[in-house]
């Protein structure tokens, strides 16, 4: 019986292959606590349910960029083997960019799951980051890219098409402030960020660009970190209405609501397993399942759903658990 990953090919089949939550921290104490929390929740769920991104762009004090990059490299190197640790460096036109990449990717690139590139304006910035990674010896390290301006939104499809790029994230606050006051400040919060037409358009462009090339669209932060109701609402809209499959967290209390919002419902997981089992028994030919036609298009959807369930720590039905016993299963 062929494995779904070997049958359901195509760029979209890989769109949920990384955790649905990306947790940011920049101060030394919070970075260490974030890694400790990741290890604890990985043990709880049986899988790493969020990435930890150690932040240089906003985390480093002015004048201490080199020391901060060295700290990030040490923390990444000292993380447990199963940890998913990333780093956000300074933008390519910042004086600290080259040093960030040389130190972090050069010393700890083998321990990183990706490098986050902020303020990316075009594919030229991606190429500059790629060259810096090559110089640092990080030849296979994926890039995640922050889209934070109207010009970058216009280039989102070209950026997403680059093979080194794994994910695009939306930088809401910088995007709003790039409009010289033409977008009100309310659009930086919830629910305004889901209502203003220019912000909505940017989110949809980013999500569409990612899905066109099998990349992961990552939704922006909710800055009202003490308002879990706003967080749950935003995460729910991002997942169900705007096409995002991942979201940023800036406070530990936001992680579990994000997981809940992006996790499939138990009934949907069970239905997906039944359809895929029937499909596998038919050698992935079209089937009539309870009066509904299913073929490889719907099989791919249900496989993505099961992968997302596994990535969010949800229980996988025993009937299809064998598909996830192979570590390579979640790569597609």
VENWOUR-V748661 format. One record per backbone hydrogen bond with DSSP energy under -1.0 kcal/mol. CO is the residue of the C=O (numbers start at 1). NH is the residue of the N-H. If there is no record, write none. Layout:
# VENWOUR-V748661
co: <CO,CO>
nh: <NH,NH>
This chain:
# VENWOUR-V748661
co: <3,4,7,10,11,12,14,20,21,22,23,25,27,28,29,30,31,32,33,34,35,36,37,38,39,40,41,42,51,52,53,54,56,61,64,65,66,67,68,69,70,71,72,73,74,80,84,85,86,87,88,91,94,96,97,98,99,100,101,101,103,104,105,108,114,115,116,117,122,122,123,124,125,126,127,128,129,130,131,132,133,134,137,142,143,144,145,146,147,149,150,153,155,156,157,159,162,164,166,167,168,169,170,171,172,173,174,176,179,184,185,186,189,191,192,192,196,197,198,199,200,201,202,203,204,205,206,207,208,210,210,216,217,218,219,223,224,227,228,229,230,231,232,233,234,235,236,237,237,238,246,247,249,251,252,254,255,256,257,258,259,265,266,267,268,269,270,271,272,273,274,275,276,277,278,279,280,282,287,289,292,294,295,296,297,298,299,300,301,302,303,304,305,306,307,308,309,310,317,320,321,326,328,329>
nh: <6,8,9,13,14,15,17,247,51,249,53,55,31,32,33,34,35,36,37,38,39,40,41,42,43,44,45,46,23,86,25,88,60,64,68,69,70,71,72,73,74,75,76,77,78,83,52,113,54,116,56,94,97,100,101,102,103,104,105,106,107,108,109,111,87,144,89,146,125,126,127,128,129,130,131,132,133,134,135,136,138,137,139,115,166,117,169,120,171,153,154,156,159,160,161,162,165,143,216,145,218,147,172,175,176,177,178,179,182,187,188,189,193,194,195,196,200,201,202,203,204,205,206,207,208,209,210,211,212,213,215,168,245,170,248,225,227,231,232,233,234,235,236,237,238,239,240,241,242,244,219,22,24,254,255,258,259,260,261,262,263,269,270,271,272,273,274,275,276,277,278,279,280,281,282,284,283,285,294,292,289,287,299,300,301,302,303,304,305,306,307,308,309,310,311,312,314,313,320,323,324,329,331,332>
